[in-house]
Amino acid sequence: MLRGPMGEQAVALAKAVQYQSAGTVANAAVEGVAASPNGGVIWSPGHTADLLVAYLGSPREESMQRIVGLVMMCAVAWAAHATDLNWSEPVFDGRLQTAGGKGGIPHVEIRLPDGTWRIVGSRQESLPGRKRVVAVSSDDGGASWVDLATIVEDGTDHLDLGDGTMFYDTVSQPPVLLYVYRRHVVPPSGAQRYYSIRVSASLDHGATWFHHSIVHEIRPPSSRVTTGLWTPSLFRTLGPTGMLQCVFDDGDRPDALTPPGNVNQGQWSYVRRWDEAQKAWIPRSLAAQSPDGRISAEAARTVLRLGTPGHLWSPVESSVGQAPHRALAIRFTESWNSGASWSLTRTADAGWTDIGQEAGPFLHAKPPEVPGYPGLHYDWSWPLAVRLPVTPLSHDGMVVVVFRSDEDLPPHEAPSVTGGGGGNTTTVDKKLFSLFSEDLALTWHKARVSHDLILDHGVVALHDGSVLIGYSAKGYVPRRYVVRRGTLSR
């Protein structure tokens, strides 16, 4: 008999338990087998394959009890009720503000020294002769915003700044707030282009900022016409070997491998790790690439720690089909060794099977077909994920993914049909949707977040178990920033 944090109960029969090194449950080839990735809080039904097991006991690596064995489920009865995630009307709308800050995209929630909570985000601005990124904050759950300080300001010609997000690193001492972003310099044809992923840092909760590091930079030859570095984000692994890491999308590497005469239309995701002793980012590893090796859009956005120590997981924007019927779907990539290697497919020994030519399981489902256009699918793109904290209404297995889709538009207006697809945020008309999982990203419930057409968006899991989404709505000058809250109910 096992009991979860909300009083859930599971009854199971354990058989042939062996104490070995951590890994998988071996030779579990019987239907009805089940395993828990988090000490019995959530159980996952198995298939004719090996199953995952969790570390139990102390969170300290050296004292963890490693349990490997076969678990045959004879009965499972959960007392918990299903939980819903409900999205509010805007709690902040910059278009309606008569006083106060303009708002921005929320990135993180941090706890201040006095015990209060602050949400910190950013806003991009184009000024005469230069571009600027401003840190913004809210101390009332997103209802009002103030400008904190300038993070980056740059007057370089032909400059493109974007894709910024934040990570609050509490393992570092003192704790540091990091802002990671892309910096591109793209002069007219024939001149040298420059692409980089950079990090700025703040030691005072966003009040002042300084340059931290360059994660990755390239100066490609002029023959590469679609090269770029995109959508970076930061995360940290835990334990004695835990490291700060950065995942970003690289359009240069697949571009370099594209056969002469062809045009690269995608990117792959890479991860680089920060070496604190050397104060440098060490060589990269591949996080997401089309399993059949073709050039495609494989873009990891946000990395979460799930299940056992060393298990990292991220939703992935991934192509479906080939031109002229190419669309974007959401799959996932994951690592079982703290980011040293990654796989876009949950292998059979994890209780999943490959789905054949589409290569890799979809996170929830393939995007629906466009009515009246056989073989053409809507676009699901830009997935961002958060994991909810444990509260009276939320337990440790809850994950939310927010993404953009054009499926709500009339078929003849959808970018998937008109040719504006591919995730280009400046030309694609898309609305926000969410996927909600209660079982560590195994099953999902889908909902619409907003009817607004959007440009940028961010998502933050708050300490009270709610979720904050902020986005800039399309069609407004200056930009209109909107914040909505997702709350749990039973």
Beta strands, then each sheet from edge to edge (+ up, - down):
strand 1: 2-3
strand 2: 9-10
strand 3: 13-18
strand 4: 24-25
strand 5: 34-35
strand 6: 44-45
strand 7: 51-52
strand 8: 55-57
strand 9: 64-66
strand 10: 68-72
strand 11: 84-87
strand 12: 92-93
strand 13: 105-111
strand 14: 117-127
strand 15: 130-138
strand 16: 146-154
strand 17: 159-169
strand 18: 176-185
strand 19: 194-202
strand 20: 210-218
strand 21: 229-236
strand 22: 244-250
strand 23: 268-275
strand 24: 280-288
strand 25: 298-300
strand 26: 304-305
strand 27: 312-320
strand 28: 327-335
strand 29: 380-387
strand 30: 399-405
strand 31: 431-437
strand 32: 445-448
strand 33: 454-461
strand 34: 467-473
strand 35: 480-489
sheet 1: 1+ 2-
sheet 2: 3+ 10-
sheet 3: 4+ 7-
sheet 4: 5+ 6-
sheet 5: 8+ 9-
sheet 6: 11+ 35- 12+
sheet 7: 11+ 35- 34+ 33-
sheet 8: 13+ 14- 15+ 16-
sheet 9: 17+ 18- 19+ 20-
sheet 10: 21+ 22- 23+ 24-
sheet 11: 25+ 27- 26+
sheet 12: 25+ 27- 28+
sheet 13: 29+ 30- 31+ 32-
end
